[in-house]
């Protein structure tokens, strides 16, 4: 190993550079009937852990499926479902000892879902973070369908917890247009307290240059899924055998995931219509025939109040500054 002027072994440049990085710090807790950031506080990171962080309804399960296919070698089925390979660590109703026990028992490279903003999440230099974005209008439409599909059992899972924090979870109390307008006004979904989209997005945008953070956008996955999966594979330092690519692409298609979801045990206990509701449309722009031009534009105006221009453009379109 090369030596410095004092005769000591010089650190590799990569390690020296990493030491100078100002890593994000957790500064607050978030607790609702849906998420609890304190569940991360005792989590022990391993080198190579993958954290998939989304606001919600941005393509979370899609990206979990992509990462699962890359990590596990293109297995059949859906990696993101309850009891699967990619748990949602901050989900309040799941017994934390079961979730942590399952993660501790995993011998493959772990990939974990969260909906927490950056400042409510422990950040580890050992891990890699994939952050997923989507146009806010499409998020609202997808969230409405998701929330409307809850069964009574799903609502009870959230609402009957001992020491529940925050408002009860309900089905949408209004039509989708009013739901969207409420979302723009209050930065939250009526009957489904989830946290703020704008601070979530801007927080991750501000650290996008970190070597272990990758921004992925729903639009880009729709436009060219193979290109985006290869981009994710490079970020994760995963070399995929050529023969596996057709299988990976098939397993990450919307049609495959919707069909495979029908085999998930008990999913119909939580979603009316089962997997067909959980994987509803996988499309954008369903709001175009419902909203007026002013209501469409209102989303851009609200985003401009809370996001920097480049961040707002990325959230809406997936385009990164050159």
Order of alpha helices (4+ residues) and beta strands (2+ residues): alpha-beta-alpha-alpha-beta-beta-alpha-alpha-alpha-alpha-beta-alpha-alpha-alpha-alpha-alpha-alpha-alpha
